[in-house]
Amino acid sequence: MKIGYLPDTFGFNAQMPTLLQNCGIDNIVFWRGLNLATQVQSPYFIWKGLGEKKIIAANLVDGYGTAAFLNDSDDYLEERLLPALKRIEKWTDNKNLLLPSGGDQLEIIPNLPETIKRINKKVDYYLFQSSYEAFLETLRNQTDLPEYQGEFREPCTTRAHKSIGSVRYDIKRLNYLIEQKLTKRVEPLLAIAKAHEIELSTELLIKTWKKLLEGHAHDSMGGCVSDDVAKDILHRMKEADELASGFENYLAKRLSEKLGLNANQVIVFNTTSKAFNGYKIIDFLASDKMIRFKGEQEAVILNEIYFEGKDNLLLETPEGPKYINEAPYYRLFVLANIEIPAMGFKVLEIEKAENPFSELEAVSEKEIKNKYYRIQETKTGLLLKTSEGTEIENFLAFEDTGNNGDTYDFSPLENEKPTLLGLKVDAVKKSELVEIMYLSGNFQLPKDLAARCGETEETGELKMKLEMELRQDSSVIRCKLIVQNEILSHRLRVVIRTEVENRNTMASLPFGFIGRENLQGELKDWHKKYVEYPIDLEPFDKSVSVYDEEKTITAFGKGIKEYQFQQSKLYLTLFASTSQLGKPNLLYRPGRASGDTTKKGHIMMPTPLAELLGELEFEFAFSVQKGTFDSSVVSEEQQEYVDESMCYQNQMLNKFIHRLDNKIQTHQKAEETIQEFSLLQSESEAWDSTFMPSLYDQNAFILRLKNPTERVLSIGSLDTSKFSKVCFVNVQEQPLQEQQEIAPYDFVSIKLWL
């Protein structure tokens, strides 16, 4: 069916019309999140994306099981069918009403045509068996449908699970990393390699995506599943991750062989359509550290791993086995400020040097700085100063609170006050390129909910280690946090003090940003309008900004999906752990448990894996810009933050740095000796969304450019000299008219044949 059928998603982002229209689908059939009293006063309407794309929308007012168990008994008609029809009729003048007659995991209704005939003899409505296509066609012929622009996340007639963005963080984080690996690394590398006659089947790429997408159902990605299901999801993601890593490993190795690269050369990739000039972390092995990159001046060793030498190691040769001794060596992670051609690579030469890479030096002062910021430890916490004169005291801390919720929703303990956790500076290291502050904290907290309620005095430990990094020419403050979690059923959040009094936030979503207002105080009598508390815990794609006329503070996350803005503080939820699949009578969600837990014949289901015990890793960042929110500035910072560092060294010191190096046999003779390569260059004002293989033409690729701003952006010139044909297409690769511009909050797809 060419239907945007999404009957049970926990809320809908405002860009669904844009996404569906670009897929050649002009409609959506959906359920949750709609407020018929305040958003659009009809279940049948025109839904407009953030830009100009529109679709026909049909809301399933009572869900996809409105007329489940359909039969012609008087009790069924009076208690279920007729009340449902009247509820739909209340909100529309449309003479055609959509009545789904199915249900979640229910068998089909036997003898449906005969059942409908018997019902029609008893009611004043005329029921007939139809299809979504037929019903939507009746809406297409109407000219008076109301129009709505925005998202649907209101828990009015049904739950939207607004706090599900922080449950089972391990699934969300791993999914994010694999998506980035596929879109930012593997797919562009397939094109770069193919341009050098190195190929892998796109069928294997599709298989990889399918492994990942099997974990994208609303329960799976939300995390409201049993532990057995969570294990399945994580295993599929493990398989997808290994396939993606294998793709990259194979293609980079074969390319390095074709270029004749040796162990003293590193190939560094740029997988965007614009020439790169900035920071890359280059990962390679060397026998000692008295080296540098030939012709590259700005580089510093960020981290190193030392491998001791070993004796009597087996070396298999064509002449037979030999035994050798292995000298010690280093694995180095070097931050370098370099230039790389668009959608291509640059080969760096490693040379012996009397003035080798600089290294981070430990200093006694407890501050770091660059051209944008100065961050220092004070008696009250961390003080942030900007070059524009802004000063914010205690600007970064962490908050811990108990979670009495389940895998669907966070729920606080009544009357519990959150605990504020501040980290202390352990060390500061500096170089000309980068300065890093290392902080930590070990905290004794109530072990579980019983301890938080005073029923026991048992405590557990929460250990935190934070690295805060300032690169000299970057306005993005990078943070990496390692948490060792021994606490049960709690929520941990980053607290960013902003000193912004505005109630509004601007959160990123696909190809755009959406403005939201935070709640003011507690909502009285909320249960009269909502089935769960309409908490202002909101999702963001990659960034969220708060702003006033003087400044904009933006937070970025990698796999972190939930935020809240209250009393000038921006909260990023790191994780919310829980012991139960579904629990009834939560503070924010009264009544039955979500899921099957409180159905007859079902049991409470513990979820110990959702407690997320052990080590957890988080990456987030933030920036402070002068002036009010600017979508172009934030998009540029966002692009910089998520940029991937991708390189390969054809070395023999360690065959387990990459998974397949131990198994891929060298068979390709060197055919080229080039030091730089560019497949495609764009001068567009827009940003790359992806560069991926065509699903239908073996020799073609798709460049997708996005415009997440409110302005029209020029596509500009494209250097397509290495391609034989260029055509604008939709997501299904159907030809479209050539465009010179990208509309606000939209994207274009350009198909190119090698």
Buried (B, 14 or more C-beta within 10 A) or exposed (E): EEBBBBBBBBBBBBBBBBBBBBEEBBBBBBBBBBBBEEBBEBBBBBBBBBBEBBBBBBBBBBBBBBBBBBBBBEEBBEEBBBEBBEBBBEBBEBEEBBBBBBBEEEEEBEEEEEBBEEBBEBBEBEBEEEEBEEBBEBBEEEEEBEEBBBBBBBBBBBBBBBBBBBBBBBBBBBBBBBBBBBBBBBBBBBBBBBBBEBEBEBEEBEEBBEBBBBBEBBBBBBBBBBBEBBEBBBEBBEBBBBBBBBBBBBBBBBBBBBBBBEBBBBBBBBBBBBBBEBBBBBBBBBEEBEBBBEEBEBBBBBEEEEBEEEEEEEEEEEEEEEEEEBEEBBBBBBBBBBEBBBBBBBBBBBEEEEEBBBEBEEEEEBBBBBEBBBBBBEEEBBBBBBBEEBEBEBBBBBBBBBBBBBBBBBBBBEEBEBBEBBBEBEBBBBBEBBBBBBBBBEBEBBBBBBBBBEEEEEBBEBBBBBBBBBBBEBBBBBBBBBBBBBBBBBBBBBBBBBBBEBBBBBBBBBBBBBEBEBBEEEEEEBEEBBBBBBBBBBBBBBBBBBBBEEBBBBBBBBBBBBBBBEEBBBBBBBBBBBBBBBBBEBBBBEEBBBBBBBEEEEEBBBBEBBBBBEEBEBBBBBBBBBEBBBBBBBBEBBBBBBBBBBBBBBBEBBEEBBBBBEEBEEEBEEEEEEEEBBBBBBBBBBBBBBBBBBBEBEEBBBBBBBBBBEBBBBBEEBBBEBBEEBBBBBBEBEEBEEEEBBBBBBBBBBBBBB
